[in-house]
Amino acid sequence: MKYPGFVGPAYLSRSLNMNCQRAVNLYPEVDETSKHVIGLYGTPGLTLKVTAGSGPIRGLYAGETYLYAVSGNEVYYIDTAWTATALSGTLATSTGTVSIDENASQLVLVDGTDGYTVTLPTGAVTTIGDADFPATPSRVAVCDGYAITDNVGTGKFYISSINDATAWDGLDFATAEGMPDDIVSILVDHREAWLFGARSTEVWENSGNADFPWTRISFIEQGCAAKHAVCKADNGVYWIASSDRGDSTIFRATGYQPTVISTPAIEFAISNYTTISDAIAWAYEEEGHVFIVFTFPTGNATWVYDVAMSTRAGRPIWHERAYMIQATSVLQRHRANAHAFFNRAHVVGDYQNGKIYQQDLDVYADNSDYIKRLRAAPTGIDNRVYEASMTDPVKCVWTGANLRVTKGKDRMFHHRFQLTLESGVGLVSGQGSDPQIMLRYSNDNGHTWSDELWGSAGLYTGGGGNLGEFARRYIQRRLGSAPMEE
């Protein structure tokens, strides 16, 4: 019999008895024309492209000619041959996310302490010295040539001269005052400035008014909990919301109408992080998917919302991404700290050092470190849950599972578990030539687990199969029994 729901998204409930599903470094893909309908694909691995300074990588921006990276207190430009060159001049800070945008002639950066410009393409890093520039800018976005920034601890936002972020007029500011809260973050989408407050959000447009060219056009009664966890994709705006009713909910706004995209399970996870204001978010598109990536540094976790699959399923579809500490096999937040699309590649920067990687679905390791891919399925026909994982550097596509069980008087006997996955591909010799899958089970809805049952996936020569044999299966037998539900 088929194991219902074995292939699916992450949904780890407050109560494991309700749901204990995990999908770590695996994301669902739906194909109604396939006999499997849904499968689990492996998330991309990381290939080192260049090292820019000692890090951490605090921001990435893809310009017309170069990729720009903030590493520690330095700014680098990187060409299409993946050569990194440091620009002269430095930032006043060495940690924390840096917000970056550009006008017609300048790269504009703010780090929460100062603002900086780089005359494109490779000018020096110059601190904005205008006395009217705000004292503590944390976010910057450019629209119609205006650089727009905030001043931490106030509800004011400021605009530069057109196409000159070094020039600021002390009268060129306005206050987002629909509600008396401070501006937390700024994002420009479809030539509109989204001003996120702590409890509300306002949308302004360039109306061309002579005194001050920006006018409020919409007001949303949801604020922002994390200034760097706002992004745009697929004609929508995404952010972690905050209001006088609480936080931890993630919204998507289409037009000016916010819709909840987080599940109770995601909100349960977020609510348990002691700090969420340090969260970061970015979006990317690949092979028909639009992924919105939310990383929580304090929570040491990365959650990903899949826009396309959520639309097809009619409900939010999420999965986890994680880096595995090699010595202990412990999972932690993903290494990506910033993202840009440059040279036809999705590139991400490391949060601990100056390494910049390319994300690649055809790479099955994180810069030669093993990736742990794990699926914990929903509770089966009794209270038993199965969890399968593997760490070999091989292609990983799982399409389903089957169970052979029989009923006793008051127990269900599990004779065989069979995992269906794409086989016959990968390495011929060495590590990965005999991929291993670890299986364990729980008889109490995921509260406690059996010992690990290791076995060959049977994909290659070492496991009894040969490269090119595409019909192999992973099977474990004699899996004991579980109490039958009343």
Beta strands, then each sheet from edge to edge (+ up, - down):
strand 1: 11-12
strand 2: 20-24
strand 3: 26-30
strand 4: 38-42
strand 5: 45-51
strand 6: 57-62
strand 7: 67-71
strand 8: 74-78
strand 9: 84-86
strand 10: 99-102
strand 11: 106-110
strand 12: 115-119
strand 13: 125-127
strand 14: 140-143
strand 15: 146-150
strand 16: 156-161
strand 17: 164-175
strand 18: 183-189
strand 19: 192-197
strand 20: 201-206
strand 21: 214-220
strand 22: 223-224
strand 23: 230-233
strand 24: 236-243
strand 25: 246-254
strand 26: 257-260
strand 27: 280-286
strand 28: 289-296
strand 29: 301-306
strand 30: 318-321
strand 31: 323-324
strand 32: 331-332
strand 33: 336-342
strand 34: 345-350
strand 35: 355-360
strand 36: 365-366
strand 37: 369-370
strand 38: 373-376
strand 39: 385-390
strand 40: 397-407
strand 41: 411-421
strand 42: 436-442
strand 43: 453-456
strand 44: 474-477
strand 45: 481-483
sheet 1: 1+ 2- 38+ 39- 42+ 43-
sheet 2: 3+ 4- 40+ 41- 44+
sheet 3: 3+ 4- 40+ 41- 45+
sheet 4: 5+ 35- 34+ 33-
sheet 5: 6+ 7- 8+ 9-
sheet 6: 10+ 11- 12+ 13-
sheet 7: 14+ 15- 16+ 17-
sheet 8: 18+ 19- 20+ 21-
sheet 9: 22+ 24- 23+
sheet 10: 22+ 24- 25+ 26-
sheet 11: 27+ 28- 29+ 30-
sheet 12: 31+ 32-
sheet 13: 36+ 37-
end
